[in-house]
Amino acid sequence: MVSTEEMKRRLEEKRKKEMAEPSTPLREAPVKYCPNCNREYGPDANFCEECGTKLEEKGLEEEKPVAPTRYEDVIVVSSNHVPGYRAVETIGFVYGLTVRSRGLGGQVGAGLRSIVGGEIKEYVTMMEHARQEAIDRMIEHARELGANAIISARFDSDSISNVMQEILAYGTAVIIEKE
């Protein structure tokens, strides 16, 4: 499982490294990447180790540093109000939904790990990616409706089968102004 804190730490290390070596040569061969979690792989890989998604090739013209996703235009809180702001208009219910499943390799790894007991990292990673995808979709839904904040944000989760998990992120889209 990669926690939010760990992701922030890795991003900060990557920024420091890029600043230390400002010019990096372009790759000559196309790189494969996961369209789901944007992780890069070498030309011999076919499936993402994290989520099991089939990898796609990225040509040299597409090669750009991947910036972290930021939601500067939409504030998301689990409380009923945003401190320092007041809601001037309630737009309504917004949600983001995803259904995820581990690939065969992850299923086998998780099955073996469940025999021994303890945390099943393959599923933790899958659920972390699923939650982020659900949040991204909820925020996109709010943007489409013209909101600049989501209050009372929550998650709901349910098993569809023994290998599939549904994650729903939902909340109330509002327009807020600074007090």
N, C-alpha and C positions, 0 to 999 in steps of 0.2 A: 504494500500500500504506500502510495506517495501522498503524504499529507500536504495541506495547503502551505504550511510552514516550510516543508522540504522543497516544494515547488518554488517558493519565493527565494529560498537559499540558493537553489540551483540556478535560477534566473540571474540573481545577483552575481554569482560566480562567473556565469557566461558573459555578463556585461563587463565585468572586470577584465576577463580574458580578452574580449574584443577590443577594449580600450588599450590593453598592453600591446597587442599586435594588430594595429589598425588595418593593414592591408593583407588579405588572405587570398591566395590564388584561387581562380575558378576551377571547379572540377572538370575533368575532361570527359568522363563517362556520365551518363544520366544516373541519377540517384532515385531509388524507389522510396516512397513514403506512404504512410498510412493516412488515407483521407479522413479517417475517423478521429485520430488523436495526433496527427501531424508528426509522428516520430519518423526519423529518417533511417533508412537501411541501405546496405550495399546492393550492388546489382544482382547478387545471387539469391537474395531473400525473396520469398513469395507471399508470406503472410506475416502480419503484425504479431509480435510476441506478447504484447499487452492485451489486445482485444480480439485477435484472430481474424481481423479484416484483411481481405485481399489487397496487396500493395499495388500502387500505381506508380508509373515512371514520371519523374519530373525532369524536364529538359533544362538546358543551361539558361535559356532565356527566362525561365520562371524562377530561377534561383535568386531568392531574396531572403534577408534575415527575417525569421518569423517573429513578429512582435507579439507580446502577450496580449490576450484579449482583455480589454478594459471596458467597463460600462460607465464611462464618464457622463453619458447623457441620461442614464437611468439609474436611480438610486434604489436599492433593494434592501428592505429591512423586515425583520420578523415582528416588530412591534406595530402598534396601531397608529403610530405617527412618527415622523422624522424630526428629531430634535433640531431646533433652530429654523424649522420650516412650518408652514401651515398649508393644509390641503385646500385648494381653491375650487377644485372640481373632482368629483369621483367619476371615473370613466367606467369602471366595472371589472368583472372577473376576468383574469387572464391565466393562462396555463401553458405548460410545456410538457409533453409526454414523450417517453421513449420506452422501447422494449428491447432488452439486451440479452444475449446469450454468449457463453464462452464457446470458443472454438473447440475442436476435438482435443487438441493438445492441452488446453486449459482444463477441459473436463477430466481427462486422464490424470493430470497433475493434482487437481482438486480431489479426485476420488482417492488417490494414494495418500494425500495429506490427511484426508478425513479418517483414514484407518488409524493413523498415529494419534490424531487429535491435535488441538490447538487451532490457531488462526489459519484460515484458508485464504492465503494471499491472492490467489487467482480470482476469487470472487470479490474480495475487498477492492481490488483494482477495477474489476468490471463495474462494481456498484459506484465507485468514485467517478469513473468516466460517465456512467449513466446519469448520475446526479448533475454533473456539470452540463451535460447535453440538455437535460430537462430545464435547467436554469437558463441556458442560452436560448432555448426555444420560448420560454416564458417571457424573457426580456424582449425578444424579437416580436412577440405577440403584442406586448405593451407598446413598443415603438410604433407598430402598425396602427394602433389606436390613437397615437398622439400623446401618450403618457410620458412623464419624465420621472416617475417613481412608482414603486410597487410596495405597498404596505401589507402587513399580515402574511408575509410569504411563508409557505409551508411545503413539506414534502409528504407524499403518500407512496407506499410501496406495496406490491403484491406479487405473488408468484403466479405465473400463467401455467407453467408446468414445472417439472423438476429441473429443467435446464434453462428456463426463461424467467426474467424478472421485469416487471413493469415499474417505472418510476414516474411519478407525476409531481411537478413543481407547480404551485398555484398561489395566487394572491389577488389583491385588489389594486388595479391600476388607477393612479391619481395624477393630477397635475398639482405640483407644489410650488410655492414661492417662498423666498427667504423672509423671515419675520423682521 
